[in-house]
Amino acid sequence: MLLHGNGEDCSCFSAQVPDFSRYFRCIIIESRGHGSSTHGTQPLSLSLFADDNIKVLDSLGIDRAHILGFSDGGNVALYLALKAPRRIASIVLSGANSDPSGIAPNEFASMKRTRRFLKLKSLFSAAAAKRLEIWDLMLNEPHFTEAELSSISLPALITAGENDMILKEHTQYLHRCIKNSELLIFSGGSHFVHSEYPELYNKAVLNFLTAQEVI
């Protein structure tokens, strides 16, 4: 199951699906309020997205799945690991963060400026109001404690770019907390290493996944 980042849709993984689908059934979920998915009546939250993903597994009759999450999708994967560990075979976190302090200060300041613009525009535009609610997820969520992260015992691959918007120290912190995890930092990569270096990224992820089960 592949989970996209904030404001994205299933096209986020266009460079992954051809390779991954050679070995796995790939399920790409567009989160509430994203892509072609409806918003529903509840306020958006990463925890709610995780609940939706569990319901998708239920509806498809899937007992367990590997979860790959990019950016906010990685944060949703962490919620899944905490909420339903028996349903998860492993997690791949790409550019994830356990709380907003993991975002580089210059990037966070830029995000807050964008929020001010969206807030003003939302007074006149329903589309801007929708984007504002989604944007706020990055500024306000998640807030995983060290104890919660340390309770995750699932096999995990944690990846990031050398020049990621997520601080390197924060990515290393996730790795330290999640005991059964591997860490891979892509040299020269940004937050979007999965699209910048798809061959390297896909090979690393498939090596990790195939180590979890016999294909």
trRosetta pair geometry for C-beta under 8 A, 3 or more apart (Angstrom, degrees):
i j d omega theta_ij theta_ji phi_ij phi_ji
1 27 4.7 -26 -106 73 72 103
1 28 7.7 156 -161 -87 54 29
1 29 6.6 11 -170 -9 101 110
1 53 6.6 107 162 -163 150 115
1 56 7.7 126 -128 96 133 129
1 57 7.5 -60 -63 -74 148 99
1 65 4.8 58 -12 140 108 142
1 66 7.1 175 23 85 69 50
1 67 5.2 -20 68 -110 101 68
1 68 7.2 176 86 28 49 67
2 10 7.9 94 92 -139 114 75
2 12 7.8 -172 146 86 116 106
2 13 4.8 14 155 -55 153 166
2 16 6.8 150 -114 93 151 141
2 17 7.7 -101 3 -77 159 87
2 20 7.9 124 -56 74 128 169
2 26 6.4 5 -8 -167 117 96
2 27 7.1 170 18 83 72 48
2 28 4.7 -23 66 -104 105 78
2 29 7.5 171 76 18 54 69
2 68 5.0 -15 -111 70 71 103
2 69 7.7 162 -162 -83 45 40
2 70 7.9 18 -175 -7 87 99
2 73 7.5 12 167 174 56 149
3 29 6.2 -11 -102 56 72 101
3 31 7.4 61 -158 -55 89 105
3 49 7.7 104 -152 152 126 125
3 53 7.1 -30 -88 -94 122 142
3 67 6.8 12 -7 -173 117 94
3 68 6.9 180 23 92 74 51
3 69 4.1 -13 65 -110 115 83
3 70 7.0 -173 91 24 64 65
3 73 3.1 166 116 -159 89 106
3 74 7.4 173 83 -48 114 34
3 76 5.2 -131 169 70 156 129
3 77 6.1 -174 38 -52 141 92
4 8 4.1 -130 162 93 126 117
4 9 6.3 78 43 135 174 2
4 10 6.7 -124 -41 -87 134 31
4 12 3.9 139 -123 16 109 155
4 13 7.0 -122 -83 -23 89 96
4 28 7.4 52 -35 -169 101 99
4 29 8.0 -148 8 79 87 60
4 30 7.1 1 25 -113 129 57
4 31 7.1 -131 59 -6 91 101
4 34 7.1 -172 77 153 125 152
4 70 6.1 -18 -143 55 37 109
4 71 7.9 -3 162 50 48 105
4 73 5.2 151 72 -56 13 137
5 8 4.9 64 62 6 70 131
5 12 6.5 158 19 -132 81 149
5 70 4.8 -74 -44 109 98 92
5 71 3.1 35 -116 59 121 129
5 72 5.0 110 -151 28 61 84
5 73 5.4 -86 -70 -5 49 97
5 95 7.5 -14 -92 88 133 125
6 71 6.2 -97 3 129 82 128
6 72 4.4 92 -49 -7 83 140
6 134 6.1 142 -168 160 87 95
6 135 7.2 95 170 -108 129 39
6 137 6.0 -176 -113 75 115 116
6 138 5.1 -31 -64 -54 167 112
7 34 7.0 -171 -135 -118 16 104
7 131 7.1 40 -112 -141 112 86
7 134 5.5 119 -74 135 75 136
7 135 7.3 31 -58 -76 120 68
8 11 7.5 -130 -179 61 92 77
8 12 4.4 58 159 -67 138 123
8 34 6.7 17 73 -164 40 130
8 35 7.7 4 128 -50 44 100
8 70 7.9 -20 49 86 159 121
9 12 6.6 168 73 -20 36 92
9 30 5.2 1 -144 -117 75 117
9 34 5.8 -179 -88 157 70 95
9 35 3.2 119 -124 -84 110 108
9 36 7.4 77 -144 -5 128 71
10 13 6.7 -58 -177 36 58 95
10 28 4.2 99 -134 129 104 134
10 29 7.9 159 -87 61 97 10
10 30 5.6 -71 -39 -63 90 97
10 35 6.2 66 -7 -115 81 158
11 14 5.2 -2 -165 -41 63 115
12 70 6.2 -162 160 53 132 146
12 73 8.0 154 115 -20 161 150
12 195 7.9 -99 -170 -55 56 121
13 16 4.3 -56 -170 43 90 117
13 17 5.5 96 126 -38 99 91
13 26 7.9 -162 125 -177 141 132
13 28 5.9 -156 45 -109 133 130
13 70 7.7 -178 -71 -11 93 135
13 194 7.3 -41 -113 147 67 137
14 17 6.6 -41 -135 19 27 110
15 18 7.7 -54 -165 26 29 102
15 194 6.7 156 72 149 117 78
15 195 5.6 141 14 -116 141 61
15 198 3.7 -102 157 -109 129 145
15 202 7.4 -126 136 -51 86 121
16 19 6.3 -78 -165 47 42 101
16 20 5.3 22 157 -13 84 121
16 26 7.9 157 118 -133 95 144
16 68 7.8 -151 172 109 159 157
16 194 6.4 -21 -56 -178 118 115
16 198 6.9 -138 -67 -148 60 103
16 201 7.6 -70 -92 110 99 114
16 202 5.9 177 -124 -96 69 101
16 205 7.6 -2 -140 58 116 156
17 20 5.8 -62 -129 47 29 105
17 21 5.4 28 174 -24 69 115
17 26 5.2 169 -132 115 85 169
17 28 7.2 -49 -84 -43 123 130
18 21 6.4 -56 -136 34 18 108
18 22 7.6 32 155 -33 52 96
19 22 6.2 -49 -171 9 35 114
19 198 7.8 164 -5 161 139 102
19 202 4.4 44 85 -173 161 144
19 206 6.8 -97 147 -53 112 136
20 23 6.6 -83 -171 49 43 90
20 24 5.4 -42 167 49 85 110
20 26 5.3 93 106 -80 117 124
20 202 7.1 -125 -50 -145 80 102
20 205 7.6 -34 -89 108 107 126
20 206 7.0 -154 -101 -82 66 99
21 24 6.6 -84 -108 69 32 63
21 25 7.5 39 -132 -124 74 24
21 26 4.9 -71 -81 -4 88 121
23 206 6.7 110 30 -140 152 109
23 209 7.6 132 110 105 136 129
23 210 7.2 -58 -178 -79 156 101
23 215 5.1 -21 -156 -148 109 149
24 66 7.2 -62 -138 40 152 125
24 209 7.2 -50 -51 156 139 151
27 56 7.1 156 161 144 138 128
27 60 7.1 -89 -104 -39 150 173
27 62 7.9 -111 -18 -24 156 164
27 65 7.3 -47 36 -146 126 150
29 37 7.9 44 173 -66 73 143
29 52 7.4 152 176 119 141 108
29 53 5.9 -164 33 -105 172 87
29 56 5.9 -121 -98 -34 130 173
30 34 4.9 -147 178 99 86 95
30 35 3.4 -82 -150 51 145 137
30 36 5.9 91 67 42 160 68
30 37 4.4 -173 103 -19 98 112
31 34 4.5 52 62 22 78 129
31 35 7.9 107 41 20 53 102
31 37 6.3 -154 101 57 22 156
31 49 4.8 -18 -136 -125 115 120
31 52 7.2 124 -138 69 65 148
31 73 7.8 -146 -41 -92 125 83
31 76 7.5 -144 -93 -74 129 159
32 37 5.5 -111 -106 131 31 125
32 38 7.0 -29 -142 93 75 49
32 39 5.7 83 173 -142 94 36
32 40 5.5 -48 -141 13 131 113
32 44 5.9 -167 94 -112 115 95
32 48 6.8 -36 19 120 144 116
32 49 6.5 -136 15 -93 95 78
32 52 6.4 -178 -35 -54 103 162
33 37 6.8 -26 16 93 25 99
33 38 7.8 -1 -64 143 43 28
33 39 4.5 54 -79 -107 83 81
33 44 5.5 -47 6 -84 147 136
33 130 6.5 -173 -161 -170 107 98
33 133 6.9 -96 -160 94 161 118
33 134 5.8 -167 126 -76 129 107
34 37 5.7 23 62 43 64 113
34 134 7.1 116 -74 -121 89 137
39 44 7.3 -74 -156 -62 87 104
39 130 7.5 -109 -84 -133 137 106
42 45 7.9 -66 138 11 109 97
42 48 6.0 -175 110 -129 133 150
43 48 7.8 170 90 -20 57 155
43 133 7.5 -138 -156 -159 78 122
44 48 6.6 -139 -155 59 39 136
44 49 7.7 34 -165 -48 82 97
44 133 5.6 110 26 149 125 110
44 134 6.6 -16 93 -91 167 57
44 137 6.4 -67 121 -68 114 120
45 48 4.4 97 58 3 85 103
45 49 7.2 -143 96 -6 48 82
45 137 7.3 166 -128 -116 35 102
45 141 6.7 149 -154 -79 74 159
46 49 5.4 -47 -152 31 39 116
46 50 6.7 43 149 -21 65 99
46 72 6.5 -134 -102 -174 114 95
46 75 5.3 -47 -153 118 153 110
46 76 5.2 -137 -167 -83 91 73
46 79 5.9 170 134 -29 95 144
46 137 6.3 124 -48 -163 90 115
46 141 5.1 178 -1 144 120 143
46 142 5.5 -76 58 -77 152 101
47 50 5.6 -50 -155 31 35 114
47 51 6.7 38 147 -19 64 101
47 79 5.4 -168 -108 -141 57 145
47 83 7.9 130 -151 -60 82 137
48 51 5.5 -49 -152 33 37 114
48 52 6.5 42 149 -21 65 101
49 52 5.5 -52 -153 33 35 115
49 53 6.5 37 150 -22 66 102
49 76 4.8 -65 102 -119 122 129
49 79 7.6 107 72 58 85 149
50 53 5.6 -51 -151 31 34 113
50 54 6.7 37 151 -19 64 100
50 76 5.2 -176 -69 -165 82 79
50 79 3.7 -116 -56 108 156 123
50 80 4.9 -159 -146 -63 106 72
50 83 5.7 127 141 18 132 148
51 54 5.8 -52 -154 32 34 112
51 55 6.7 34 149 -18 64 105
51 83 7.4 -110 -77 176 65 165
52 55 5.6 -58 -155 36 35 113
52 56 6.6 39 148 -23 67 101
53 56 5.5 -47 -151 29 37 114
53 57 6.7 39 150 -17 64 99
53 67 7.9 62 164 -120 148 124
53 76 6.9 115 -18 159 144 120
53 80 6.2 -51 85 -88 137 126
54 57 5.7 -50 -154 34 36 112
54 58 6.5 39 147 -20 65 104
54 80 7.1 172 -60 -125 91 93
54 83 7.0 -96 -54 115 140 127
54 84 5.4 135 -106 -20 123 160
54 87 6.5 87 -125 85 89 172
55 58 5.3 -49 -148 35 36 116
55 59 6.2 36 154 -21 67 104
56 59 5.7 -54 -145 36 32 109
56 60 6.3 17 158 -7 65 111
57 60 6.1 -68 -147 46 28 101
57 62 4.5 -94 -156 71 78 102
57 63 7.8 141 169 -72 113 4
57 65 6.1 -135 -110 -4 119 128
57 87 6.0 98 120 -175 166 128
58 61 7.7 29 178 -71 30 32
58 62 8.0 -79 -49 46 17 70
62 65 5.5 33 150 -53 133 110
63 87 6.9 -140 163 -129 46 68
64 86 7.4 -94 -92 150 103 53
64 87 5.7 -170 -107 -168 58 38
64 88 6.6 -138 -154 -41 82 3
64 89 4.9 98 153 -53 112 90
65 87 7.0 -2 23 156 80 80
65 88 6.8 -40 67 -119 62 51
65 89 6.2 -123 114 6 13 102
66 88 7.6 80 -117 -167 27 69
66 89 4.8 -54 -70 67 66 112
66 90 5.0 -5 -126 55 89 87
66 91 7.6 178 -167 -82 63 28
66 92 7.2 36 167 -9 102 101
66 209 5.7 25 -132 -126 168 110
66 212 7.1 132 -92 72 120 154
67 77 4.6 163 129 -129 124 103
67 80 5.7 144 -79 81 173 151
67 81 7.7 -139 52 -55 141 85
67 88 5.7 -41 -4 -135 118 107
67 90 7.4 -161 33 92 67 47
67 91 5.0 -15 70 -113 99 74
67 92 7.1 -165 100 27 52 69
68 73 7.7 22 122 132 55 123
68 77 7.4 -49 177 -87 7 146
68 91 7.7 153 -88 -165 35 50
68 92 4.1 -8 -114 61 79 116
68 94 7.1 26 -178 -7 88 113
68 205 6.7 29 -110 -152 136 136
69 72 7.8 -97 173 105 109 36
69 73 3.5 -160 -159 130 80 77
69 74 3.7 162 105 -79 102 38
69 75 7.0 -141 142 23 142 38
69 76 5.6 -173 -129 58 144 87
69 77 3.5 -149 -3 -22 136 120
69 78 7.9 -107 57 -13 153 69
69 91 7.2 -17 12 -166 104 96
69 92 7.1 162 24 83 57 65
69 93 6.1 -8 65 -114 94 57
69 94 6.9 -171 95 30 47 79
69 96 6.5 59 99 -79 108 119
70 73 4.7 34 47 50 54 124
70 74 6.1 15 -131 -33 5 94
70 94 4.6 -26 -110 76 67 115
70 95 6.2 29 -167 47 66 109
70 194 6.2 -81 -102 9 132 148
71 74 6.1 137 47 13 12 101
71 75 7.6 -34 137 -3 43 97
71 94 7.2 -33 -28 97 52 79
71 95 4.8 -15 -78 101 63 115
71 96 7.0 165 -140 -86 12 50
71 191 6.8 49 -84 173 108 114
72 75 5.2 -47 -153 34 46 116
72 76 6.5 52 146 -21 68 97
72 137 6.1 51 -130 124 144 124
72 138 6.5 -90 -70 -84 119 81
72 141 8.0 63 -135 94 103 106
73 76 5.4 -46 -150 33 37 115
73 77 6.5 46 146 -24 63 99
73 94 8.0 5 76 53 104 92
74 77 5.2 -46 -151 30 37 117
74 78 6.9 43 148 -22 63 96
74 92 7.9 -86 -112 113 94 53
74 93 4.0 91 -156 -149 117 76
74 94 5.7 -160 -67 45 128 49
74 95 6.3 167 3 73 146 56
74 96 2.8 -120 122 -75 130 109
74 97 7.9 87 90 4 118 47
75 78 5.5 -43 -155 27 38 114
75 79 7.0 42 145 -17 62 98
75 96 5.4 162 -56 -150 62 95
75 97 6.6 -20 -77 56 111 59
75 98 7.9 163 -118 -102 92 29
75 141 6.9 125 152 133 150 95
75 142 4.8 175 -169 -14 121 123
76 79 5.5 -49 -156 33 40 114
76 80 6.5 42 146 -20 67 102
77 80 5.4 -50 -150 35 36 115
77 81 6.4 40 150 -23 66 102
77 91 4.7 135 163 -150 120 117
77 92 7.5 -89 -160 60 168 45
77 93 6.0 -158 76 -88 136 81
77 96 7.1 -88 50 -94 110 146
78 81 5.6 -49 -148 33 34 114
78 82 6.6 27 154 -12 64 106
78 91 7.4 106 -76 -180 48 161
78 93 7.1 43 -55 -99 93 129
78 96 6.5 139 -32 179 118 143
78 98 7.2 -174 -155 -107 171 71
78 142 6.9 -155 75 50 131 168
78 144 6.1 -68 148 -65 140 153
78 149 7.5 -29 -154 -105 122 80
78 152 7.4 -74 -145 -74 75 152
79 82 5.9 -64 -153 42 32 106
79 83 5.7 18 158 -11 71 116
79 142 7.2 -156 -56 -113 101 147
80 83 5.9 -60 -130 45 28 102
80 84 5.8 -44 -167 49 67 95
80 87 7.4 -94 -179 81 99 110
80 88 5.7 121 135 -70 106 134
80 91 7.4 155 77 -96 109 122
81 85 5.8 42 -170 -96 52 81
81 88 5.7 -87 -98 63 62 167
81 91 5.5 -49 -67 -39 124 148
81 152 4.8 28 145 -127 130 118
81 154 5.4 -120 -137 18 110 137
81 156 7.8 9 -106 -83 154 120
82 85 7.3 16 -107 -51 10 94
82 144 7.8 -165 -45 -124 148 114
82 148 6.0 -3 -107 -173 138 104
82 151 7.1 71 -117 85 87 116
82 152 6.8 -66 -70 -78 72 97
84 87 4.1 -4 146 24 115 120
84 88 6.5 118 102 -21 80 97
85 88 5.7 -70 -147 40 39 107
85 152 7.4 -176 -103 -133 121 67
85 153 7.4 51 -161 48 145 83
85 154 6.0 -152 -148 -52 96 112
88 91 6.3 5 175 -55 132 91
88 154 5.6 -22 109 -116 114 154
89 154 7.7 113 126 -157 21 113
89 155 7.7 -23 144 46 61 109
89 212 6.1 110 152 150 106 139
89 213 7.1 -25 -177 -35 139 126
90 154 5.8 166 -121 164 42 103
90 155 4.1 -37 -117 79 107 99
90 156 6.6 -178 -171 -80 80 39
90 157 7.4 44 158 -3 119 89
90 208 7.4 -172 144 145 151 102
90 209 6.8 -171 63 -112 141 67
90 212 5.0 -100 -32 -98 141 161
91 152 7.9 -42 25 -177 140 134
91 154 5.7 76 0 107 98 133
91 155 7.7 165 28 91 60 55
91 156 4.9 -8 68 -114 91 87
91 157 7.6 -159 101 33 52 63
92 156 7.4 165 -88 -160 32 59
92 157 4.7 -7 -118 63 78 104
92 159 7.1 5 -178 6 90 110
92 205 5.7 33 -131 -132 158 103
92 208 6.8 123 -94 93 110 146
92 209 7.7 -44 -50 -62 127 97
93 96 3.9 -59 -174 6 110 136
93 156 6.5 10 -1 -173 106 108
93 157 7.2 -179 28 89 65 53
93 158 4.9 -8 64 -115 107 69
93 159 7.0 170 88 28 56 65
93 174 6.8 -111 98 155 154 150
94 159 4.8 -12 -110 71 74 103
94 160 7.2 157 -162 -80 51 48
94 193 7.1 -136 -164 54 113 101
94 194 5.9 34 178 -42 161 120
94 201 8.0 44 -118 -154 138 122
95 159 7.5 -30 -27 97 60 73
95 160 5.5 117 -83 -116 57 78
95 161 7.3 7 -80 4 105 87
95 164 5.7 -163 -113 -152 92 126
95 165 7.3 46 -157 50 115 86
95 166 5.3 164 -156 -1 66 130
95 191 4.9 79 -126 -159 147 79
95 192 7.9 -3 -39 -67 156 36
95 193 7.7 163 -44 16 110 96
96 158 7.3 -93 40 -138 110 89
96 166 7.3 55 72 -103 23 165
96 174 6.7 112 87 -115 103 165
97 100 7.2 86 120 -97 137 22
97 102 3.3 -177 -148 76 117 142
97 103 6.3 -48 -69 -50 173 71
97 142 7.6 167 97 38 72 88
97 166 5.2 -158 -67 -126 106 116
97 170 5.9 4 -128 148 92 137
97 174 7.8 -121 -124 -56 34 129
98 102 6.2 112 36 -38 65 139
98 142 6.5 -75 -173 82 38 105
98 143 7.8 55 151 -149 70 20
98 144 4.2 -91 -161 56 93 109
98 149 6.0 -35 -114 -68 140 134
98 170 7.3 -155 22 -174 90 100
98 173 7.2 -99 13 108 131 116
98 174 6.1 173 -36 -88 110 94
98 177 7.7 44 -69 37 154 160
99 102 6.1 124 65 -10 55 98
99 142 6.3 -92 -92 88 51 60
99 143 5.0 53 -109 -113 104 53
99 144 6.6 -142 -49 35 84 64
100 103 5.8 -34 -172 11 61 113
100 108 6.8 101 170 -122 98 126
100 138 7.3 105 -112 155 99 53
100 139 6.2 39 -120 -169 144 32
100 140 6.9 -11 -48 -88 138 9
100 141 7.4 84 -51 56 97 15
101 170 7.4 175 107 -101 74 130
102 166 5.3 1 147 -150 102 88
102 167 5.7 -136 -167 30 57 95
102 170 3.5 134 -136 -169 93 158
102 171 7.8 111 -165 -47 118 57
102 173 7.8 -132 -105 51 110 129
103 107 5.3 -117 170 88 98 114
103 108 4.5 121 104 -67 118 99
103 111 7.3 -18 155 4 155 146
103 138 7.5 78 -71 170 151 97
103 165 6.0 -6 -149 147 80 93
103 166 6.4 -53 -100 -101 48 55
103 167 7.4 105 160 -18 4 88
104 107 4.4 77 67 11 92 110
104 108 6.8 -169 85 -12 43 87
104 165 5.3 -115 16 -164 109 55
104 166 7.3 -137 -27 -96 83 7
104 167 5.6 140 -78 -67 69 79
105 108 5.6 -56 -141 37 31 111
105 109 6.3 33 159 -20 66 104
106 109 5.8 -51 -148 34 31 112
106 110 6.5 32 152 -18 62 106
107 110 5.6 -55 -151 37 33 112
107 111 6.3 36 150 -22 66 105
107 165 4.4 110 -106 -154 169 106
108 111 5.5 -51 -148 34 34 115
108 112 6.5 35 152 -20 64 102
108 139 7.7 118 -153 -119 85 76
109 112 5.7 -53 -151 34 33 111
109 113 6.7 35 150 -20 64 101
110 113 5.6 -50 -152 32 35 112
110 114 6.6 37 150 -18 65 102
111 114 5.6 -51 -151 35 34 113
111 115 6.5 41 148 -25 64 102
111 135 7.4 176 -171 -176 92 100
111 138 6.2 -110 -161 108 146 125
111 139 6.1 -178 132 -78 123 96
112 115 5.3 -46 -149 30 36 118
112 116 6.8 41 151 -22 63 97
112 139 6.8 110 -85 -119 73 129
113 116 5.8 -49 -155 29 35 111
113 117 6.8 34 148 -16 64 103
114 117 5.6 -55 -155 37 37 113
114 118 6.2 34 151 -17 69 107
114 135 6.7 -137 116 -156 111 143
115 118 5.6 -56 -145 40 33 109
115 119 6.1 40 154 -26 67 104
115 132 7.0 95 -147 -140 70 84
115 135 5.8 179 -96 129 82 130
115 136 7.0 93 -126 -82 121 71
115 139 6.3 18 -69 -46 148 155
116 119 5.6 -49 -146 31 30 116
116 120 6.7 28 155 -15 62 103
117 120 6.0 -58 -155 36 30 108
117 121 6.2 21 154 -12 66 112
118 121 5.6 -59 -140 44 32 108
118 122 5.9 44 156 -36 67 104
118 128 5.4 -175 -155 -175 71 93
118 131 5.7 -124 -140 99 129 103
118 132 4.2 165 141 -87 120 89
118 135 5.9 128 30 27 170 157
119 122 5.7 -49 -147 23 26 117
119 123 7.9 38 150 -29 53 90
119 132 6.1 111 -77 -128 53 138
120 123 6.3 -45 -175 8 38 112
121 124 6.4 -77 -169 49 48 92
121 125 5.3 -20 157 31 87 122
121 128 3.9 -131 114 -149 105 164
122 125 6.3 -83 -113 63 30 76
122 128 4.4 -139 -79 111 59 100
122 129 3.9 107 -151 -80 102 69
122 131 8.0 -146 -83 56 101 83
122 132 4.9 -27 -67 -16 141 146
124 128 7.5 35 67 35 67 138
125 128 3.8 74 84 8 114 108
125 129 6.7 -178 97 -11 61 81
126 129 5.4 -51 -149 35 36 115
126 130 6.5 40 151 -20 66 102
127 130 5.7 -52 -152 34 32 113
127 131 6.4 30 151 -16 64 106
128 131 5.5 -53 -145 39 35 111
128 132 6.2 44 152 -29 66 102
129 132 5.5 -47 -147 28 31 117
129 133 6.9 32 154 -19 61 99
130 133 6.1 -53 -157 30 32 108
130 134 6.8 25 150 -11 64 107
131 134 5.7 -59 -152 41 37 110
131 135 5.9 41 151 -25 70 109
132 135 5.5 -54 -142 36 30 114
132 136 6.4 37 157 -27 63 103
133 136 5.9 -50 -153 26 29 115
133 137 7.8 44 147 -31 56 90
134 137 6.0 -40 -172 6 41 115
135 138 6.3 -54 -174 28 47 107
135 139 7.0 30 141 -9 73 110
136 139 5.4 -62 -148 44 46 109
136 140 5.5 9 165 5 81 119
137 140 6.6 -76 -133 52 21 89
137 141 5.2 -41 -167 41 64 117
138 141 7.5 -52 -83 55 12 74
144 148 4.8 -124 -167 82 86 130
144 149 5.4 93 141 -53 124 93
145 148 4.6 101 54 3 78 100
145 149 7.1 -147 94 -1 43 85
146 149 5.8 -56 -148 40 34 109
146 150 6.0 32 155 -19 68 111
146 177 5.8 -134 -151 -115 71 124
147 150 5.8 -58 -142 40 28 110
147 151 6.5 34 155 -29 62 105
148 151 5.8 -56 -155 25 30 113
148 152 7.7 38 148 -30 59 94
149 152 6.0 -45 -168 10 41 113
149 174 6.7 -120 -156 -135 139 61
149 177 3.6 19 121 144 123 139
149 178 5.9 -84 173 -56 88 78
150 177 5.0 -96 -67 -167 69 80
150 178 7.5 -139 -101 -79 34 37
150 179 7.1 58 -151 -30 67 98
152 156 7.0 44 135 -41 125 140
152 177 7.7 57 38 128 106 92
152 178 5.0 -29 81 -121 118 94
152 180 7.8 -125 123 41 76 96
153 179 6.9 -11 -116 55 64 107
153 180 5.7 66 -170 3 51 132
154 180 6.6 -166 92 78 24 127
155 180 5.5 -84 -97 140 44 115
155 181 7.7 136 -171 -94 41 47
155 208 7.8 168 150 176 116 96
155 212 5.5 -171 70 -101 159 115
156 178 5.0 -23 47 146 153 142
156 180 6.3 107 15 96 86 75
156 181 3.9 -29 77 -106 105 92
156 182 7.2 -174 96 24 57 63
157 181 7.0 169 -84 -160 19 76
157 182 5.1 -15 -114 63 68 101
157 184 6.7 -1 -175 9 95 115
157 204 7.4 156 -177 144 143 96
157 205 6.7 170 91 -116 157 62
157 208 4.3 -8 -61 -148 144 166
158 171 6.3 158 153 -172 118 87
158 174 5.5 165 -134 106 150 119
158 175 5.2 -139 54 -78 150 86
158 178 7.1 138 -46 56 128 135
158 181 5.4 33 -12 175 110 126
158 182 6.9 -179 25 85 73 47
158 183 5.1 -21 71 -107 103 66
158 184 7.2 160 84 26 52 67
159 183 7.8 153 -84 -162 41 46
159 184 4.7 -19 -105 73 85 96
159 185 7.4 165 -155 -87 56 31
159 186 6.8 39 -174 -24 102 101
159 193 6.7 -119 148 69 116 140
159 201 7.3 109 167 -135 162 90
159 204 7.0 110 -92 114 137 142
159 205 7.9 -64 -24 -72 149 90
160 164 4.3 -55 177 -34 102 161
160 166 5.7 -104 -133 71 133 117
160 168 7.1 178 100 -110 142 60
160 171 4.4 -84 -5 -106 151 156
160 185 5.7 -19 70 -116 83 74
160 186 7.3 -151 99 19 35 83
160 189 7.7 166 139 93 45 118
160 191 7.8 -32 -156 -120 78 50
160 193 7.4 130 172 -3 22 136
161 164 4.2 140 56 -62 80 83
161 185 7.3 75 -177 -166 11 70
161 186 5.1 -41 -114 64 59 101
161 188 7.5 -66 -168 98 97 34
161 189 3.0 -124 -129 111 98 89
161 190 4.7 20 101 71 167 7
161 191 5.9 -102 22 -56 125 20
161 192 7.4 1 -35 39 143 37
161 193 4.5 174 -74 -52 97 111
161 196 7.5 53 -102 40 133 145
162 168 7.6 8 -152 -88 45 121
162 185 5.7 90 -80 161 66 104
162 186 6.3 -110 -20 89 81 52
162 187 5.2 38 -38 -134 139 33
162 188 5.7 36 36 -16 131 19
162 189 5.6 110 14 42 76 67
163 188 7.0 -9 -1 -169 111 27
163 189 6.6 -171 35 92 80 37
163 190 5.1 -37 87 -98 98 60
164 167 7.8 -119 90 -35 97 9
164 168 7.2 128 46 -71 106 66
164 171 7.1 71 65 -43 151 139
164 189 7.1 15 -60 108 83 87
164 190 6.3 123 -95 179 45 38
164 191 5.0 100 -145 -84 72 61
164 193 7.8 -47 -82 -27 100 110
165 190 7.5 35 -25 179 81 84
165 191 4.7 -10 11 -64 98 128
166 170 5.6 -113 173 77 88 125
166 171 5.8 97 122 -55 116 99
166 191 6.9 109 -1 -111 86 95
167 170 4.2 90 68 0 93 106
167 171 7.1 -163 94 -6 50 81
168 171 5.7 -53 -151 36 36 111
168 172 6.3 36 151 -17 67 106
168 185 6.9 30 -133 -118 102 142
169 172 5.6 -55 -149 39 33 113
169 173 6.4 43 148 -28 64 102
170 173 5.3 -46 -151 28 35 118
170 174 6.9 40 150 -20 63 96
171 174 5.8 -46 -156 29 36 113
171 175 6.7 37 147 -18 63 105
171 183 7.2 120 145 -146 98 111
171 185 7.1 116 110 -88 148 101
172 175 5.4 -53 -152 36 37 116
172 176 6.4 39 151 -21 68 103
172 183 6.9 43 -110 -138 59 156
173 176 5.7 -52 -148 35 32 110
173 177 6.3 28 156 -16 65 108
174 177 5.9 -61 -148 39 29 108
174 178 6.1 2 165 4 68 111
174 181 7.4 -101 133 134 80 171
175 178 6.6 -65 -134 51 24 91
175 181 5.3 -144 -138 101 61 127
175 182 7.9 -42 -135 136 107 13
175 183 4.2 -2 -109 -70 147 123
178 181 4.0 64 103 -30 106 133
182 208 6.6 -150 49 -114 140 118
184 204 5.7 150 166 -172 172 146
185 189 7.9 -169 173 46 60 114
186 189 3.5 32 97 -1 114 142
186 193 4.4 126 41 -138 155 146
186 196 7.9 142 127 79 147 119
186 197 6.0 -177 -167 44 142 146
186 200 6.7 120 -128 114 116 133
186 201 7.2 -24 -81 -79 146 87
189 192 7.8 -145 -178 70 92 46
189 193 3.7 23 -171 -96 142 106
189 196 5.7 160 -132 75 86 142
189 197 6.1 -79 -93 5 116 124
190 193 6.8 177 58 -56 48 68
190 196 6.5 121 32 -38 88 152
192 195 4.9 -31 163 43 104 106
192 196 5.6 110 103 -25 82 101
193 196 5.3 -62 -130 46 37 109
193 197 5.5 -25 -172 36 78 101
193 200 8.0 -71 171 85 103 110
193 201 5.6 149 131 -81 91 125
194 197 7.8 -60 -108 61 11 63
194 198 6.5 46 171 -101 51 69
194 201 4.8 176 -116 161 54 165
195 198 6.4 7 -130 -62 26 97
197 200 4.3 -20 153 40 114 115
197 201 5.4 124 96 -25 81 96
198 201 5.6 -61 -136 44 29 110
198 202 5.6 28 168 -20 69 111
199 202 6.2 -53 -139 37 22 107
199 203 6.3 22 159 -18 59 110
200 203 6.0 -59 -149 36 26 110
200 204 6.4 25 156 -18 64 108
201 204 5.9 -60 -152 35 29 109
201 205 6.3 21 157 -14 66 109
202 205 5.9 -58 -145 40 31 108
202 206 6.0 26 159 -15 67 111
203 206 6.0 -58 -142 41 26 107
203 207 6.2 31 157 -23 63 107
204 207 5.8 -54 -149 33 27 112
204 208 6.5 26 153 -17 62 107
205 208 5.7 -57 -153 37 32 111
205 209 6.2 25 154 -15 68 108
206 209 5.6 -54 -139 41 33 108
206 210 5.9 29 163 -16 68 109
207 210 6.2 -57 -141 40 24 105
207 211 6.5 29 155 -25 59 107
208 211 5.9 -60 -157 29 29 113
208 212 7.2 26 149 -22 62 104
209 212 5.7 -56 -160 26 39 113
209 213 7.5 -31 164 33 68 91
210 213 7.1 -90 -147 63 35 60
210 214 8.0 48 -168 -121 74 25
210 215 5.5 -60 -125 -6 95 121
